[in-house]
Amino acid sequence: MRQKGWQGRLVTYLNWAGREPFAEGQHDCALFAAGAVQAMTGLDYAAGYRGRYTTTRGGLRVLRRNGYADHVALAASHFADTAAPVPGDLAVVPSAEGPALGVVQGEHVYLLAPGGMTLAPIAAASRFFKVI
């Protein structure tokens, strides 16, 4: 559940995340989204995955051992789909490397990619998860 003052904690987290270098298993798109959820709710649904892989392939292997097809399936196991996303909800945005998890902020989705933080229009998202 989103805690009181979640908006400020989310903004602080996004500012921090935008300055940190991308690193698989430490600070990648999946863990970026999970970190945003943690900032808002105190729950780190990806705690068991942090530091357990160093490549996308390795991350998928760890997730599949735990019964998840990928990082989107992990998020879907924790959050319901929504057709009416609000700031702080998670979004799935297709990319050349596969689906990326991001954070809804107004008409945009914040995404973390190897080149750093990027924005995508909310219309680019194919799916949204409600973070309560």
N, C-alpha and C positions, 0 to 999 in steps of 0.2 A: 504494500500500500504506500502511495506517495506520502512522504512526511511533510509536516509543516515547513515552509521555506524551501521546498524542492526547486522552485524556479531559480533562485539564487545559486543553489548548489549545482544545478545543471549548467548554468552559464559559467560558473567557475570551472567546472569539469571540462566543458567544451573549450574554454580558453587554454587550459592546461594541455588537453589532448592535442590541440592544434600545434603546439610547440614541441611535442615529443616526437622523436623519430619512429617511423613505422618499424615494427619488429615482430615477425611471426611468433606466436606463442606468448608474447609479452604485450604488444600494442598493435594489434591488427584490427580489421573491420569487425570481426566477431567480438573480440574483447573490448573494443571501443564501445560497441552498443551495450554490452554487459556492464561496462563501467558507468555508462550514463544511467542505466537502471539502478545501479548501486548508489549513485549520487542522489537519486530521487527517492529511493525506497530503503536503502540500507542493505538490500538483498543482492548478493553477488552470485547470480545463477550459474556463472561460468568459473567459479573459484577452483573447481576440480580440474580445470583444463589449463589454467595459467602456468606457463613454464614447462608444460609437458610435451611441447613440440617446437620445432624450429622451421618447419616448412608447411605449406598448405597441405601437401600430401600427407605429412605426418599428423597434422591436425585432423584431417578427415579419418585417418586410421584410428586415432584415439576416440573420436566421436562414434565411429561405426562399432568399435568394441563395446561401447556403452549403449548401443541400440539406436543411434541417431544417424540418419543418412548424411547430414551435414549440419552446419551451424544454424541454418534456418530452421531445421527440424528441432534442434535444441531450443531455440527461442519459442517455437510453436508449442513446445511441451510446457512452457511456463506462462504463455500469454495467449489470450483469445484474439482471433482475427477481428478487425474492425474495418468498416467501410467509411468511417467518419473520423479520421485521425486528428488528434490535437497535439499541440507542442508537448514533446517528451515521449510520444509514442514511437515505436520502432517501425522502420520501413525496410522493405526488400527492394533493392534497385539492381536490375540486370547490368552486368558489366562484361567486358571482354574476358575477364578472369573467372566469371561465374557470378552468382548472386552475392551482392554486398549488403550487409546490414548497416543501417544508418539511423539517425535520430531526426524526427520531424521537428522543425522549428518554423512555424508559419507556412509560407508557400514553398519552403525549401526543405531538403533533407541534407543533413550534415553527414558526410562519409569520410572514412579514413582509408587512404590508399597508399601504396608505396611512395608516391610523390608528395604525400602530406594530406592535409584536410582539404576536402573539396565540397562543393555544393551542387546538388542536382535539383531540378524543379520537382515539386511533389508529384506532378503528373507522370514523371518517369518511373515512379515506384509501381511495382506489380502486386504488392501485398503490404498490409499494415498490421501491427500487433498493438493491442491496447495495454498500456502500462498503467495499472490502477494504483 
